[in-house]
Amino acid sequence: MSALFPEIITNLPEADIPLKGISAFLSQADSHQILFMEFAEDVDLQEHSHDSQWGIVLEGKIELIIDGVQHTFVKGDRYFIPSGAKHSGKIYAGYADITFFHEKDRYQVKKASPSA
């Protein structure tokens, strides 16, 4: 991955997100989570819903279909997904963002791999 995020971010715990090619660092609070994410591969997002999500695109491109409306977001754009809104999309390799989830337990910390 690139050196987009400084050490104060990359020293945060890694989030356990079941998507290929992702590096995600998790800032955990009592009522929400903030994720700092980078994608090394293209990812198709299946339709799903959850509590509110807000993000700002730092690099690359993401296409989102939010409640049936297609959007394309690029570097500098912000997006908002309301609570319960069905959404899907495509994340392109090279994409990076900062995402706020209005959920305290959307993602868990990635468990360390057992040593060989």
Buried (B, 14 or more C-beta within 10 A) or exposed (E): EEEBBEEEEBEBBBBEBEEEBBBBBBBBEEEBBBBBBBBBEEBEBEEEEBBBBBBBBBBBBBBBBBEEEEBEBEEEBEBEBBEEBEBBBBBBEBBBBBBBBBBEEBBEEEEEEEEE
